[in-house]
Amino acid sequence: MPVVNRIADYAEEMKTWRRHLHQIPELALDLPKTAAFVAERLREFGVDELHEGIATSGMVAIINGQGNDAGTGPTIGLRADMDALPIPEETGVDYVSGHAGNMHACGHDGHTTMLLGAAKYLAETRNFSGRVALIFQPAEEAIGGARIMVEEGIMDRFGISEVYALHNAPGLPVGAFLTTPGALMAATDEFHIHINGRGGHAAMPHETRDPVMAACGIAQAIQTIVSRNHYALQDLVVSVTQIHTGTTDNVVPDTAYINGTVRSFDPDVQQMVMHRMKEIVAGQAASYGVEAELNYEEGYPATYNDPAKTAFAVDVASEIAGADNVESEGGREMGAEDFSYMLQARPGAYLFLGQGESAGLHHPKYDFNDEISPIGASFFVRLVERAQPAT
């Protein structure tokens, strides 16, 4: 079956929700306007329970299935992220961001809308058994709101046994789905290196301990971790993204700073990178006669799709989009996603939903394609109805 007819009936309403959310982009955990709008819609739909203030501005809405007034039975979790990015918008749309410097450049306004659409339908029809937990999460782009919600106990508190999420995908045909079992997205770490040397006149470098040369040496040596310490058939990225030092052409500065990211899938590879980076930073600092301090921060873990739950989600997606429009072995990518924390806590799956040709994610000209909101909502509701059929 294609898009659920009842959901298609309120596609225009979903577009209105999404474009309102687009105008009020908020960051990280601080989403008062967004959370208030979502909570107001959920109350209008008649959800059975609404638990607010989780991870500051997150919430979980519970809808009981048919004949389940006691709220018993298995519970399936569906998650949408709500936060925006600190990017000035350049879309030129008439519903442009009203919060200068912030925009929904990753489509979380659309993700929230798809889950709201599913909530409206599920609360109205209740054509399922058990319960559904609708998870509206802050701070996917920073801090890791999913981690905080898990740490605050949502999985046990609401009896969630499995959990699913969607993310829009520019460049993938409209309405097509893509995922893969096992590792789908990478773990992401950050490194910060602070170098302390001895500055002086650039015409007399022999009197200095040059942190600029040390920074160049460290940045180059770090690249050998991938090329010489790592098995070539395993995925790993080590990227230096910032080097800051100096103020003018005739002064050797006292300090330098290096920052970058590490992307990996295997915890053993992650540990190897950390170990080698410590050795390289210490060794290069000694060779240049400077002091260097490495601060290595472990970030989001790899996003791991449970194979059985992924196969089920692929089957549901094929029902919505047609088997020819679902890629079930789409491979993995080096981007990261904090839904990984929820997938560590419970089995489930994460899928991409094509939104056609558009500006890329995190680009100032990006805008979510409203055409795919009913498709995503239909996927969510059929997932629930098939996982927990009404008796």
N, C-alpha and C positions, 0 to 999 in steps of 0.2 A: 504494500500500500504506500502511496505517497504521503504528503503532508496530511495530518489529521484534519478532517473537514471543520470540526468545531474550532480548532486553533486557527485555521485559515480565515474563519469568520471574524476573528478579532486581530488580524494582522495589522490593520491601520492603527488600532489602539496600541499595539506593541510598538509600532513606529513612533507614536506620540510619546510613550514612556521613554524609549531609547533617546530620542532627541532632547527630551527634558534632562535626562541624566547627562547627556553630552554637554549641556550648558552649565553644569555645576560640578566640574571635575575637582576632586579632593584627593589628598595625598596620604599614603601610608595608613596609619591607624586612625587618623583624624578625619572622619567622614560624616559629620553631623547631618548635613543636608541630604546626602545620598542615602544614609541609613534611615532617616526619617521618611523619605519618599518610599523606600522599599517597604518599611514597616506599615505605612499607611495602605499601600496596595494589598499587602498580605492580610491585613485586618478586613479590608473590603471583600476579599475573596472568601473569608470565613475559615481560615486555617484553625485547627483545633488548639494549637499551642504556639505561642511566639515568645522566644527567649532572646532578649536583647542584651547588649552590653558585653558580649563575649569578645575577647581580644579588643576591648574598648568599644568598637563600633560594629562588630560583627553580630550576626544573629543566626538562630536556627529555628525554622518553622516546622511544626509537625502536622501532618495530615494523616488521619486514620482511614484505613480502607473500609469497605462495606462491612457492616455488622461488627465493627471493631470499636465500639464506643469506649471500651475499657482501655484502649491503647495498647493492646498486647500484640504479640506476634513479631516476626522478623522485621527489621527496619533497613531500608536501602537509603543510602546517602547520595545526594546530588549537590554538587558545589559550583558556585559562581564567584568570581573575584570582582570587587567593586571599585578598586582604587585607580587613580589616574597617574600621569607622569608630569614632572616639572619641565614641560616643553612648550614654548610659545606656539600657538596654533596658526597654521597657514592654509587652512582648507578653503576659506572663502564661503563656507556654507552659511545659510541664514540662521542657523541654530548654533553658531560658533560659541566657544567657551566664554562664559561670563566671568571666569576667574583668571585674570591676566597671568600669563606665565605657566598655567597648567592646562593640560588637555588630555582627553581620552585617546591617546595615540597607540593603544594596544587593543582596543575593542572591548574593554571590560564593561563599558556601558551596554554593549550588545550581549555580552555573556549574562549580565544581570537581567536584561530584558528577556532572554530566552528562558531563564529559570523562573522568572515571574510568569511568563506565558504558561509554562508547565504547571506552576502552582495554581493558576486560575482554573485550568482544565481539571487537574487532579482533585481540587477541592469541590468542583462542581459535579464531577462524574463518579469519583471514588470507585472506579471499576478495577479494584485491586484488593488484595488481602494484606494483612500486616499494617505497616506504617511506612511513610516516606519522610525523611528528614532533609529539608531544603537548607543548605548551608550557604549563607551569604558572607563572604570572607573579605576583610580588609587586607591591605599591605602585602599584596603578592609581589609588587615591584621592589619593595624594600622591607627589611626587617624579618619577613617571613611570617605573615599572618596565619598561614596554615599551621605552622609549627606552634604558634601561641594557642590557637584554638585546640589543637591536639593536646598540648600541655595542660590546658584548662579543662580537659576531660570530656570533650564532646562525644567521643566514640563510645565510651562506657556510659556516660550520663544518659545518652539517648538510644543506647543499644544498637548502634549502627554496625551492621555485619559486612557490608560492602559499600564501595563509594566510587563515583564516576564524575568526570568533568569533560567539558569541551573547550576548545580554543579555536578562534577563527584563523584562517590561513590565507593571506594574500597570495595570489599566483596559482592556487589550487582552484579548479573549476567550481562555479557556484553550486553548492549543495553536495559536492563530493566529500567523502570521508577518507581520512588516512590515519593509520596507527600502526603499531607493531607490538608483538608480545615481547616481554622481557624489557631490557633497558631501552628506553625511548629518548630520554633527554639526559644531559650530562650533569654530574655534580659540578658545582662552581665554587672555587676558592679565590681569595684575594691575597696578594702579598704587598707589603709596604716595607721599603728598605730606606733607612735613614743613615746617611754617610756624613761623618764628621772628620774634616781634614784640618789644614791650617792654611788660611788665605794669605794673600800678599800681592805684590805688584806683578802683573803679567809679564813684565820685561825681565823679572828675576825669578822664574819658576823653581830654580834650585833651592830657594829659601822657603818654598811652600810644600805642603802635602796635598796634592791637587785632587779634590773630590770629583771634579768633572771627568778626569781620566778614569778614576776608579768607577764612576757610574757607567761610563762607556764599557769598561772591561767587564763589569758585573752583568750588564744588559746582554752583551754578546755571549758571555759564558753560560748564562742561563739557558740560551737556546740549545746548548749541547745536551741538555737533559732529554729533549725529544729526539735529537739526532743520534746520540751516542749512549744513552742510558736506558732507552725504552725500546721494547719490541715493536717493530714497524707496523705489524698487523693489528695492534691494539690502538684505539683512538685516544689521542692526547693532544691538547693544545696548551702551550705556555706562551702568553703574549705580554710583552712589556707595553704599556699603554700611556705612561706618563714618565717624563724625566724633568724635574724642575731644579734649576740651579742658576746662580749668577745674576748680576744686575747690569753689567756694562762690559765693554771690550777690553779694558786694560787692568782688570782686577780678577785675580784668582779667588773664588769665593771660599768660604769656610765650610759650607755644607752642600749636600745634594740629596735629592729624594727620588726614589723610583717606585712606581706602582704598576700593578698588572693583574692579570687573571689567569687561572689554571682551570681547564675543563677536562674531566676524566669520567670514566664509568666504573672502574675497578678500584675498590678501597686499597688494595695492595699497590696499585699504580699511584694513587693519591699519596700514600705514605712514602713511597720512593721519591716522589717529587719533593715533598717536604724535607726529607733527609738530605737529598742532593743539593737543594737550594741553600740549606744551612751550611753545608760544606763549601759550596761555591762562594757564598757571601763572605764567610770567614777567610777563605783562602785568598780571594781577590783583595779583600781589605788588607791583609798582611802584605801582599805583594806590592801594593801601592802606598803602604805606610799610613793608612787611615783607619779609623774605627767605623764599623758598620753594624747596624742592628736590624735584624729581620723580624718583622711581625707578620706571621702567616695565619690567616683567618679562614677556617673551614666554613663554607657557606652551605647552600642548599645541597642535599644529597641527590644522587641520580634518581630520575623518575623511572620507576620500575612497574610495568604493567603485568599483572597476574595473567599468565597465559590462558587459563580457563575463562576468566572474566572477560578478557580481551576477545576471545573467540565468540562469547555470547554477545558482547557489544557490537562486534562486526556483523553478526547475524541480524541484530536489530537495525543497525545502520543500513544493511542491504535491503531490509524490508522497506525502509523510508526512501532510500535513494536509488535502489536497484543495485544488484551485485556488481555490475560493470562500473559503478561509480564509487566503489569502496576498495581502497588499497589496504589489505590486511597485513602486508609485510613491507611497510614503507621505509624500513630502515630507521636508524637513529640519528640524532643531530646533537650539536654541541651547545645549543641553547639550554637554559635551565628553567625550572618551574618549582615553586614551593608546594604544589600539590603532592610532590614527592613525599612530604611528611605524612600526609593522609594515607598515601599508598604504603608507607612503612607500617602504619598502624592497622590498616585493614586492606584486604585484597580488593582490587578494582581495576579500572582502566581509564586512560586519558586519550582522547581522540582529537584530531584536527578536523575542522569543518571548513571547506573551501568557500571563499567569498569572492572569487573571481579576480580579475586584474585590478590592482589598486596600488597606491603607495604602500611601502613596506611598513611593518610594525615598528613603532618608536620613531616614525618619521613625522615631521610637522604637517605634512599634507595628507596623512592617513585619515580615513573615516570608515567606520563600520558599515557594511552593506546590509541595510534593513531587510533585503529580500531573503536573507538566510535565517532571520529570527524564527519564523514558523517552522523551519526545518529542524533547527536545534531543539525547539520546544517539543516538537513531535518525537524526536529521538528520545528525549528524556521521559516523556509519558509512556511510550511503548516499552522502554527499558523497565519501568516500574510495573506496567501491566503484565509483561511477560515474565519478569523475575518473580512476581508475587501475584499470580492470577487469582481473581475472585473465585470463591468456592460456591 
